[in-house]
Amino acid sequence: MNLFRLIADLMHLISIVIILLKITKTRSAAGISFKSQLLYVIVFCTRYLDLFTTYISLYNTLMKIFFISTSFYIVYLMKFKFKATWEPSLDTFKIEYLLIPCAVLALIFNYEFSFMEVLWTFSIYLEAVAILPQLFQMQRTGEAETITSHYLFALGAYRALYILNWIWRYFVDHQIYWIVVISGIVQTAIYSDFLYIYITKVFKGQKFSLPA
């Protein structure tokens, strides 16, 4: 494991901790897209099915358990414990527009046409676009709480660092996985506008708000 991947994984962990703190400390899920969080549950469940069949390392196993369990916990908090604070009238993105194309792409473009491999590929495609309901909700409100913007920044940084990880692996290990690379580039591009506004506003102590 290289330094880029290690820091990327750390940023991913930080993003989860931030959103959990936001919900539990404020006792509110306002500003968080339930649909994006539901998509992450699907991403982690379809990607980490090999948790029960393949052991790679203790680090790998613990990370898989962490992401699956926390994604379910976040959905539980939003759907049940703090349901009154969730804003379904703003969280209106139709996730079937993401699920169906990703499923079709996984069936057509994969490394191996097997059940586990197709599900893994589906999770890669879906993760690339899973944040869209959250960004769509922010676009409707025109702003976001500072802690929510920190969460999104950590997620965006995680994916951007993974691009550096892939570049490193290409030159050092002579390995490249085009499905993962292209999906990661798409995901980073989706975050690009948000990251620009975050850097130009939140870094300067201003509230995150979209241009009028």
Backbone as CSV, one residue per row, in Angstrom:
resi,resn,N_x,N_y,N_z,CA_x,CA_y,CA_z,C_x,C_y,C_z
1,MET,0.847,-1.198,0.000,0.000,0.000,0.000,0.883,1.248,0.000
2,ASN,0.579,2.187,-0.898,1.367,3.416,-0.954,0.718,4.522,-0.127
3,LEU,1.458,5.614,0.034,1.015,6.708,0.897,-0.271,7.357,0.387
4,PHE,-0.415,7.465,-0.936,-1.612,8.095,-1.498,-2.874,7.324,-1.112
5,ARG,-2.801,6.000,-1.209,-3.977,5.200,-0.854,-4.251,5.279,0.644
6,LEU,-3.202,5.266,1.443,-3.385,5.334,2.891,-4.079,6.633,3.298
7,ILE,-3.617,7.757,2.735,-4.231,9.050,3.057,-5.652,9.115,2.501
8,ALA,-5.858,8.536,1.306,-7.199,8.510,0.712,-8.165,7.743,1.607
9,ASP,-7.734,6.585,2.090,-8.581,5.800,2.994,-8.867,6.575,4.278
10,LEU,-7.870,7.304,4.759,-8.054,8.115,5.966,-9.094,9.207,5.724
11,MET,-9.043,9.854,4.556,-10.027,10.886,4.231,-11.429,10.292,4.129
12,HIS,-11.516,9.070,3.610,-12.815,8.403,3.523,-13.370,8.132,4.922
13,LEU,-12.501,7.656,5.805,-12.911,7.423,7.191,-13.356,8.725,7.851
14,ILE,-12.593,9.783,7.622,-12.920,11.089,8.206,-14.284,11.569,7.723
15,SER,-14.580,11.351,6.442,-15.872,11.793,5.902,-17.031,11.104,6.623
16,ILE,-16.864,9.808,6.906,-17.913,9.068,7.610,-18.063,9.575,9.038
17,VAL,-16.940,9.810,9.700,-16.978,10.322,11.073,-17.661,11.688,11.112
18,ILE,-17.363,12.534,10.132,-17.960,13.874,10.086,-19.477,13.796,9.971
19,ILE,-19.971,12.964,9.059,-21.426,12.910,8.874,-22.116,12.292,10.093
20,LEU,-21.460,11.320,10.731,-22.035,10.737,11.943,-22.074,11.764,13.072
21,LEU,-21.013,12.545,13.209,-20.988,13.589,14.230,-22.041,14.652,13.944
22,LYS,-22.186,15.010,12.672,-23.177,16.022,12.302,-24.580,15.583,12.710
23,ILE,-24.914,14.321,12.420,-26.264,13.825,12.708,-26.478,13.625,14.203
24,THR,-25.507,13.009,14.882,-25.701,12.673,16.299,-25.560,13.881,17.223
25,LYS,-24.628,14.778,16.918,-24.418,15.933,17.794,-25.521,16.977,17.640
26,THR,-25.968,17.191,16.408,-27.033,18.170,16.186,-28.413,17.535,16.299
27,ARG,-28.432,16.180,16.364,-29.682,15.420,16.403,-30.580,15.815,15.232
28,SER,-29.933,15.941,14.078,-30.660,16.363,12.886,-29.980,15.820,11.634
29,ALA,-30.801,15.425,10.670,-30.292,14.977,9.373,-30.549,16.028,8.299
30,ALA,-30.891,17.230,8.724,-31.167,18.307,7.774,-29.942,18.567,6.904
31,GLY,-30.179,18.725,5.614,-29.096,19.013,4.690,-28.398,17.789,4.137
32,ILE,-28.737,16.607,4.663,-28.127,15.357,4.201,-29.117,14.620,3.299
33,SER,-28.642,14.161,2.167,-29.498,13.415,1.250,-29.587,11.954,1.679
34,PHE,-30.781,11.532,2.051,-30.996,10.128,2.405,-30.731,9.230,1.195
35,LYS,-31.083,9.711,0.022,-30.918,8.893,-1.179,-29.444,8.631,-1.480
36,SER,-28.595,9.622,-1.273,-27.158,9.389,-1.453,-26.654,8.364,-0.450
37,GLN,-27.100,8.475,0.794,-26.653,7.536,1.819,-27.159,6.121,1.530
38,LEU,-28.363,6.012,0.997,-28.891,4.702,0.614,-28.063,4.098,-0.521
39,LEU,-27.655,4.937,-1.458,-26.814,4.455,-2.557,-25.476,3.944,-2.038
40,TYR,-24.935,4.594,-1.010,-23.671,4.121,-0.434,-23.839,2.764,0.251
41,VAL,-24.993,2.523,0.847,-25.271,1.188,1.403,-25.189,0.145,0.295
42,ILE,-25.810,0.451,-0.837,-25.793,-0.475,-1.973,-24.371,-0.652,-2.498
43,VAL,-23.625,0.449,-2.570,-22.233,0.391,-3.041,-21.411,-0.562,-2.184
44,PHE,-21.451,-0.377,-0.873,-20.600,-1.175,0.010,-21.055,-2.633,0.091
45,CYS,-22.354,-2.857,0.051,-22.849,-4.240,0.129,-22.496,-5.033,-1.126
46,THR,-22.599,-4.401,-2.286,-22.276,-5.113,-3.527,-20.769,-5.243,-3.735
47,ARG,-20.002,-4.321,-3.198,-18.543,-4.373,-3.382,-17.875,-5.357,-2.431
48,TYR,-18.400,-5.445,-1.224,-17.694,-6.208,-0.193,-18.352,-7.539,0.141
49,LEU,-19.032,-8.134,-0.823,-19.583,-9.472,-0.617,-18.479,-10.492,-0.357
50,ASP,-17.283,-10.211,-0.867,-16.170,-11.143,-0.668,-15.662,-11.137,0.770
51,LEU,-16.252,-10.296,1.609,-15.898,-10.285,3.027,-16.075,-11.671,3.637
52,PHE,-17.034,-12.423,3.109,-17.351,-13.741,3.659,-16.608,-14.876,2.952
53,THR,-15.896,-14.547,1.889,-15.243,-15.610,1.116,-13.741,-15.433,0.953
54,THR,-13.263,-14.178,1.047,-11.851,-13.913,0.755,-11.222,-13.072,1.858
55,TYR,-10.097,-13.543,2.380,-9.354,-12.776,3.383,-8.089,-12.228,2.740
56,ILE,-7.930,-10.905,2.786,-6.748,-10.264,2.210,-5.795,-9.813,3.313
57,SER,-6.343,-9.075,4.268,-5.551,-8.618,5.410,-6.505,-8.138,6.492
58,LEU,-5.999,-7.974,7.703,-6.827,-7.472,8.800,-7.300,-6.054,8.490
59,TYR,-6.401,-5.238,7.948,-6.741,-3.857,7.575,-7.902,-3.853,6.590
60,ASN,-7.800,-4.665,5.551,-8.826,-4.737,4.518,-10.166,-5.181,5.095
61,THR,-10.129,-6.186,5.946,-11.356,-6.711,6.548,-12.023,-5.680,7.450
62,LEU,-11.232,-5.016,8.283,-11.785,-4.014,9.198,-12.386,-2.834,8.441
63,MET,-11.735,-2.431,7.352,-12.261,-1.323,6.550,-13.603,-1.701,5.929
64,LYS,-13.705,-2.913,5.423,-14.962,-3.366,4.823,-16.084,-3.376,5.857
65,ILE,-15.797,-3.916,7.034,-16.801,-3.971,8.099,-17.217,-2.562,8.514
66,PHE,-16.238,-1.667,8.613,-16.523,-0.286,9.015,-17.457,0.393,8.019
67,PHE,-17.150,0.303,6.732,-17.952,1.001,5.733,-19.361,0.422,5.616
68,ILE,-19.482,-0.888,5.687,-20.816,-1.494,5.616,-21.645,-1.108,6.837
69,SER,-21.076,-1.268,8.020,-21.829,-1.021,9.257,-22.199,0.449,9.417
70,THR,-21.264,1.353,9.121,-21.567,2.778,9.291,-22.573,3.268,8.256
71,SER,-22.524,2.721,7.041,-23.493,3.145,6.023,-24.911,2.743,6.431
72,PHE,-25.053,1.539,6.990,-26.363,1.111,7.486,-26.801,1.961,8.677
73,TYR,-25.852,2.298,9.539,-26.182,3.085,10.731,-26.651,4.488,10.351
74,ILE,-25.992,5.094,9.374,-26.394,6.428,8.919,-27.811,6.394,8.349
75,VAL,-28.104,5.380,7.543,-29.447,5.237,6.973,-30.477,5.020,8.085
76,TYR,-30.117,4.220,9.085,-31.015,3.998,10.228,-31.309,5.313,10.954
77,LEU,-30.261,6.088,11.220,-30.445,7.364,11.918,-31.373,8.292,11.144
78,MET,-31.182,8.340,9.829,-31.975,9.254,9.018,-33.411,8.773,8.840
79,LYS,-33.583,7.480,8.697,-34.909,6.943,8.384,-35.773,6.747,9.621
80,PHE,-35.139,6.530,10.773,-35.915,6.207,11.965,-35.672,7.180,13.127
81,LYS,-34.449,7.240,13.635,-34.209,8.015,14.853,-34.439,9.508,14.665
82,PHE,-33.979,10.055,13.536,-34.138,11.491,13.288,-34.947,11.742,12.016
83,LYS,-35.935,10.898,11.810,-36.739,10.972,10.593,-37.414,12.330,10.426
84,ALA,-37.829,12.932,11.535,-38.551,14.212,11.473,-37.686,15.339,10.918
85,THR,-36.355,15.159,10.956,-35.457,16.225,10.497,-35.015,16.033,9.051
86,TRP,-35.284,14.853,8.488,-34.938,14.596,7.092,-35.873,15.407,6.197
87,GLU,-35.388,15.855,5.054,-36.153,16.753,4.188,-36.461,16.090,2.837
88,PRO,-37.437,15.177,2.807,-37.746,14.474,1.550,-38.230,15.394,0.439
89,SER,-38.793,16.547,0.810,-39.274,17.476,-0.218,-38.124,18.079,-1.016
90,LEU,-36.917,18.053,-0.440,-35.733,18.555,-1.137,-34.913,17.424,-1.749
91,ASP,-35.068,16.238,-1.184,-34.283,15.072,-1.611,-35.065,14.310,-2.680
92,THR,-35.152,14.899,-3.870,-36.085,14.394,-4.885,-35.411,13.762,-6.098
93,PHE,-34.102,13.608,-6.058,-33.399,13.008,-7.194,-33.884,11.569,-7.400
94,LYS,-34.179,11.194,-8.633,-34.675,9.848,-8.928,-33.483,8.895,-9.087
95,ILE,-33.237,8.091,-8.053,-32.030,7.261,-8.052,-32.093,6.113,-9.057
96,GLU,-33.285,5.805,-9.565,-33.355,4.773,-10.597,-32.611,5.206,-11.861
97,TYR,-32.470,6.532,-12.045,-31.708,7.039,-13.187,-30.215,6.748,-13.036
98,LEU,-29.800,6.406,-11.837,-28.411,6.031,-11.581,-28.263,4.511,-11.502
99,LEU,-29.186,3.865,-10.808,-29.088,2.422,-10.581,-29.168,1.620,-11.880
100,ILE,-30.119,1.953,-12.724,-30.325,1.168,-13.950,-29.148,1.302,-14.920
101,PRO,-28.689,2.523,-15.249,-27.529,2.625,-16.148,-26.275,1.955,-15.592
102,CYS,-26.054,2.076,-14.281,-24.876,1.446,-13.678,-24.959,-0.076,-13.775
103,ALA,-26.157,-0.617,-13.597,-26.347,-2.063,-13.712,-26.094,-2.532,-15.144
104,VAL,-26.595,-1.774,-16.103,-26.392,-2.132,-17.514,-24.908,-2.068,-17.877
105,LEU,-24.238,-1.000,-17.447,-22.803,-0.864,-17.721,-22.014,-2.015,-17.105
106,ALA,-22.393,-2.414,-15.891,-21.682,-3.508,-15.213,-21.842,-4.825,-15.953
107,LEU,-22.997,-5.024,-16.562,-23.234,-6.253,-17.328,-22.442,-6.266,-18.636
108,ILE,-22.199,-5.073,-19.180,-21.512,-4.985,-20.475,-20.002,-4.843,-20.311
109,PHE,-19.597,-3.919,-19.430,-18.172,-3.623,-19.254,-17.712,-4.099,-17.878
110,ASN,-17.033,-5.213,-17.837,-16.522,-5.775,-16.590,-15.245,-6.550,-16.892
111,TYR,-14.539,-6.927,-15.847,-13.296,-7.683,-16.037,-13.558,-9.175,-16.233
112,GLU,-14.689,-9.624,-15.710,-15.048,-11.045,-15.827,-16.549,-11.168,-15.617
113,PHE,-17.219,-11.899,-16.500,-18.675,-12.004,-16.395,-19.046,-13.106,-15.402
114,SER,-18.934,-12.741,-14.131,-19.336,-13.637,-13.047,-20.158,-12.826,-12.056
115,PHE,-20.912,-13.504,-11.211,-21.821,-12.831,-10.283,-21.085,-11.820,-9.403
116,MET,-20.021,-12.260,-8.746,-19.282,-11.392,-7.832,-18.609,-10.240,-8.570
117,GLU,-18.065,-10.536,-9.737,-17.336,-9.511,-10.487,-18.276,-8.448,-11.043
118,VAL,-19.434,-8.867,-11.514,-20.411,-7.903,-12.035,-20.919,-6.998,-10.909
119,LEU,-21.173,-7.576,-9.740,-21.615,-6.761,-8.604,-20.525,-5.787,-8.171
120,TRP,-19.274,-6.253,-8.164,-18.161,-5.367,-7.804,-18.059,-4.210,-8.802
121,THR,-18.171,-4.526,-10.089,-18.091,-3.496,-11.124,-19.255,-2.515,-10.997
122,PHE,-20.441,-3.049,-10.720,-21.617,-2.201,-10.492,-21.355,-1.211,-9.361
123,SER,-20.714,-1.672,-8.287,-20.435,-0.797,-7.144,-19.465,0.318,-7.514
124,ILE,-18.521,0.020,-8.405,-17.562,1.034,-8.849,-18.280,2.126,-9.638
125,TYR,-19.130,1.706,-10.571,-19.886,2.677,-11.365,-20.821,3.498,-10.473
126,LEU,-21.496,2.814,-9.544,-22.477,3.503,-8.706,-21.814,4.495,-7.756
127,GLU,-20.660,4.128,-7.211,-19.981,5.061,-6.304,-19.616,6.360,-7.018
128,ALA,-19.308,6.257,-8.306,-18.913,7.443,-9.068,-20.021,8.492,-9.107
129,VAL,-21.278,8.050,-9.010,-22.404,8.986,-9.151,-23.290,9.051,-7.907
130,ALA,-22.935,8.313,-6.855,-23.796,8.223,-5.671,-23.986,9.559,-4.965
131,ILE,-23.069,10.480,-5.155,-23.159,11.775,-4.475,-24.109,12.732,-5.196
132,LEU,-24.555,12.393,-6.388,-25.401,13.308,-7.164,-26.679,13.728,-6.435
133,PRO,-27.415,12.822,-5.761,-28.598,13.291,-5.016,-28.248,14.348,-3.966
134,GLN,-27.084,14.197,-3.312,-26.659,15.188,-2.317,-26.364,16.531,-2.979
135,LEU,-25.652,16.508,-4.083,-25.332,17.748,-4.788,-26.591,18.384,-5.366
136,PHE,-27.521,17.552,-5.831,-28.787,18.052,-6.364,-29.588,18.740,-5.262
137,GLN,-29.593,18.150,-4.071,-30.305,18.757,-2.946,-29.669,20.091,-2.558
138,MET,-28.348,20.133,-2.553,-27.660,21.385,-2.239,-27.966,22.457,-3.275
139,GLN,-28.076,22.045,-4.527,-28.390,22.995,-5.587,-29.777,23.590,-5.385
140,ARG,-30.696,22.785,-4.867,-32.057,23.271,-4.637,-32.101,24.284,-3.495
141,THR,-31.292,24.052,-2.456,-31.294,24.974,-1.316,-30.336,26.141,-1.535
142,GLY,-29.309,25.914,-2.360,-28.348,26.973,-2.652,-27.256,27.133,-1.620
143,GLU,-27.278,26.293,-0.561,-26.264,26.410,0.481,-26.151,25.101,1.244
144,ALA,-25.165,25.046,2.142,-24.972,23.859,2.970,-24.340,24.268,4.287
145,GLU,-24.668,23.527,5.354,-24.006,23.765,6.629,-22.512,23.523,6.459
146,THR,-21.722,24.217,7.251,-20.268,24.085,7.141,-19.824,22.647,7.352
147,ILE,-20.411,21.962,8.334,-19.985,20.591,8.623,-20.355,19.651,7.474
148,THR,-21.474,19.926,6.796,-21.850,19.120,5.630,-20.869,19.346,4.490
149,SER,-20.437,20.584,4.321,-19.454,20.874,3.273,-18.115,20.212,3.592
150,HIS,-17.767,20.109,4.890,-16.537,19.404,5.277,-16.637,17.922,4.895
151,TYR,-17.802,17.348,5.119,-18.045,15.946,4.762,-17.832,15.724,3.268
152,LEU,-18.405,16.599,2.456,-18.285,16.462,1.009,-16.854,16.697,0.541
153,PHE,-16.168,17.634,1.192,-14.770,17.883,0.824,-13.914,16.651,1.104
154,ALA,-14.141,16.018,2.256,-13.369,14.817,2.603,-13.627,13.701,1.593
155,LEU,-14.882,13.555,1.161,-15.207,12.547,0.147,-14.523,12.861,-1.181
156,GLY,-14.560,14.125,-1.578,-13.919,14.522,-2.827,-12.414,14.340,-2.773
157,ALA,-11.820,14.671,-1.626,-10.372,14.513,-1.464,-9.982,13.039,-1.509
158,TYR,-10.808,12.202,-0.904,-10.565,10.748,-0.928,-10.466,10.244,-2.362
159,ARG,-11.398,10.658,-3.204,-11.390,10.176,-4.580,-10.240,10.776,-5.383
160,ALA,-9.945,12.054,-5.171,-8.836,12.688,-5.891,-7.507,12.023,-5.534
161,LEU,-7.335,11.667,-4.264,-6.106,10.999,-3.832,-5.994,9.599,-4.426
162,TYR,-7.135,8.971,-4.668,-7.090,7.647,-5.289,-6.591,7.722,-6.726
163,ILE,-6.823,8.843,-7.396,-6.272,9.018,-8.740,-4.747,9.017,-8.671
164,LEU,-4.197,9.707,-7.666,-2.744,9.699,-7.474,-2.255,8.287,-7.149
165,ASN,-3.057,7.549,-6.399,-2.721,6.160,-6.089,-2.630,5.322,-7.363
166,TRP,-3.580,5.525,-8.278,-3.563,4.752,-9.524,-2.372,5.137,-10.391
167,ILE,-2.023,6.420,-10.415,-0.848,6.859,-11.176,0.409,6.201,-10.607
168,TRP,0.507,6.182,-9.287,1.641,5.540,-8.616,1.724,4.057,-8.992
169,ARG,0.592,3.379,-8.933,0.585,1.944,-9.228,0.933,1.671,-10.692
170,TYR,0.561,2.591,-11.560,0.879,2.411,-12.978,2.388,2.459,-13.207
171,PHE,3.049,3.433,-12.584,4.483,3.605,-12.810,5.340,2.670,-11.955
172,VAL,4.860,2.321,-10.769,5.664,1.490,-9.863,5.333,0.007,-10.016
173,ASP,4.035,-0.311,-10.021,3.621,-1.718,-10.090,3.251,-2.157,-11.504
174,HIS,3.207,-1.183,-12.434,2.838,-1.465,-13.828,1.457,-2.109,-13.920
175,GLN,0.530,-1.582,-13.107,-0.844,-2.065,-13.104,-1.793,-0.899,-13.366
176,ILE,-2.808,-1.151,-14.165,-3.842,-0.136,-14.374,-5.168,-0.841,-14.630
177,TYR,-6.212,-0.374,-13.962,-7.545,-0.952,-14.095,-8.464,0.145,-14.629
178,TRP,-8.727,0.073,-15.924,-9.387,1.185,-16.595,-10.785,1.470,-16.075
179,ILE,-11.530,0.459,-15.696,-12.878,0.688,-15.171,-12.815,1.546,-13.912
180,VAL,-11.884,1.214,-13.037,-11.729,1.957,-11.787,-11.223,3.371,-12.059
181,VAL,-10.252,3.490,-12.950,-9.659,4.795,-13.250,-10.682,5.734,-13.876
182,ILE,-11.380,5.266,-14.897,-12.359,6.122,-15.584,-13.495,6.512,-14.641
183,SER,-13.968,5.561,-13.842,-15.031,5.866,-12.877,-14.556,6.891,-11.857
184,GLY,-13.310,6.758,-11.424,-12.753,7.708,-10.462,-12.609,9.099,-11.035
185,ILE,-12.220,9.178,-12.296,-12.099,10.482,-12.955,-13.470,11.141,-13.080
186,VAL,-14.481,10.346,-13.451,-15.853,10.864,-13.539,-16.310,11.375,-12.179
187,GLN,-16.036,10.594,-11.132,-16.451,10.984,-9.785,-15.769,12.276,-9.351
188,THR,-14.479,12.394,-9.620,-13.748,13.609,-9.256,-14.278,14.809,-10.029
189,ALA,-14.612,14.606,-11.301,-15.164,15.691,-12.118,-16.501,16.174,-11.555
190,ILE,-17.312,15.237,-11.053,-18.601,15.605,-10.460,-18.397,16.506,-9.247
191,TYR,-17.327,16.255,-8.502,-17.031,17.050,-7.309,-16.363,18.385,-7.630
192,SER,-15.889,18.578,-8.844,-14.996,19.697,-9.149,-15.595,21.062,-8.810
193,ASP,-16.854,21.305,-9.197,-17.478,22.599,-8.898,-17.587,22.813,-7.395
194,PHE,-18.012,21.757,-6.688,-18.128,21.861,-5.237,-16.778,22.177,-4.606
195,LEU,-15.733,21.451,-5.034,-14.407,21.647,-4.449,-13.903,23.065,-4.689
196,TYR,-14.199,23.615,-5.863,-13.772,24.984,-6.165,-14.440,25.977,-5.213
197,ILE,-15.759,25.828,-5.037,-16.483,26.743,-4.141,-16.019,26.554,-2.703
198,TYR,-15.781,25.308,-2.307,-15.325,25.019,-0.943,-13.995,25.713,-0.671
199,ILE,-13.064,25.585,-1.591,-11.733,26.166,-1.407,-11.789,27.687,-1.398
200,THR,-12.624,28.266,-2.258,-12.674,29.727,-2.366,-13.537,30.383,-1.292
201,LYS,-14.401,29.600,-0.629,-15.279,30.198,0.385,-15.030,29.644,1.785
202,VAL,-15.183,28.328,1.947,-15.087,27.740,3.287,-13.680,27.884,3.850
203,PHE,-12.667,27.742,3.011,-11.288,27.924,3.466,-11.059,29.336,3.997
204,LYS,-11.877,30.283,3.525,-11.741,31.673,3.954,-12.695,32.013,5.098
205,GLY,-13.351,30.983,5.641,-14.238,31.200,6.776,-15.634,31.631,6.406
206,GLN,-15.967,31.590,5.114,-17.302,31.975,4.676,-18.219,30.757,4.632
207,LYS,-19.518,30.998,4.658,-20.491,29.913,4.557,-20.527,29.396,3.134
208,PHE,-20.674,28.070,3.005,-20.766,27.488,1.668,-22.102,27.861,1.042
209,SER,-22.043,28.512,-0.116,-23.264,28.845,-0.852,-22.951,28.832,-2.329
210,LEU,-23.930,28.398,-3.109,-23.750,28.327,-4.549,-23.964,29.701,-5.167
211,PRO,-23.293,29.981,-6.282,-23.493,31.271,-6.949,-24.946,31.460,-7.349
212,ALA,-25.429,32.670,-7.244,-26.826,32.961,-7.599,-27.030,32.813,-9.099
